[in-house]
Amino acid sequence: MEIKVIAVLCLAFLSAAQAVKVSVYYESLCPDSMRFFSNQLHATYQLLGSDAITVDFLPYGKATHTQDANGQWSFQCQHGAEECRGNKVQACGLKYITEPDLQEAYAHCVMSNSYPPDAGQACATSVGGVTDYSAISSCIASAEGDEALVAYGDRTHALGSILSFVPTIIYDDVFDQDDQNESLYNFRGVVCRHLPDPKPSGCA
């Protein structure tokens, strides 16, 4: 029995080790971000699955945040205050929806909506597996949501000049401009290029 358990654990570790980490830095009202989710990310994830892709969602983009003397955070976003609200909706949703397949389904559902800032609850309950939205709703309306968004902002700002376009897509924590450019129209091809051999059948 012990040998069998060890073998299963080894296979799980091998699968995780072979997965490509894809960090997606995006904005809730950015047309290019919405197009990438709808036309590239979801289809590739559905084809290859979480064994091949580990998606790191960072809903923030070309925004800024400042803290006043009372510790209150304020945000400025490229597409206005509604985008900041939409980013926070996703930050809170991703905090409480932790299973990778459900996270991807949730983010895709929100970003494929005609107006992502208003899609959080419907997507969390329909595809995100959330039966009680109250925790997410409370997060959005409180300092908890601010802190969640600030954490994404700090990670995004750490990219510096790398974030010249939204969405910015980074593989295994290493930015490559050619990969970035190609990802916008051939995401599956870039992911498959980063996967070790033998590659999954979806890369054929």
Stockholm file with secondary structure:
# STOCKHOLM 1.0

chainA/1-204         MEIKVIAVLCLAFLSAAQAVKVSVYYESLCPDSMRFFSNQLHATYQLLGSDAITVDFLPYGKATHTQDANGQWSFQCQHGAEECRGNKVQACGLKYITEPDLQEAYAHCVMSNSYPPDAGQACATSVGGVTDYSAISSCIASAEGDEALVAYGDRTHALGSILSFVPTIIYDDVFDQDDQNESLYNFRGVVCRHLPDPKPSGCA
#=GR chainA/1-204 SS CHHHHHHHHHHHHHHHHHSEEEEEEECTTCHHHHHHIIIIIHHHHHHHCTTTEEEEEEETCSCEEEECTTSCEEEECTTCHHHHHHHHHHHHHHHHCCSHHHHHHHHHHHHTSSSGGGCHHHHHHHTSCCSCTHHHHHHHTSHHHHHHHHHHHHHHHTTGGGCSSSSEEEETTBCCHHHHHHHHHHHHHHHHHHSCSSCCGGGC
#=GC SS_cons         CHHHHHHHHHHHHHHHHHSEEEEEEECTTCHHHHHHIIIIIHHHHHHHCTTTEEEEEEETCSCEEEECTTSCEEEECTTCHHHHHHHHHHHHHHHHCCSHHHHHHHHHHHHTSSSGGGCHHHHHHHTSCCSCTHHHHHHHTSHHHHHHHHHHHHHHHTTGGGCSSSSEEEETTBCCHHHHHHHHHHHHHHHHHHSCSSCCGGGC
//
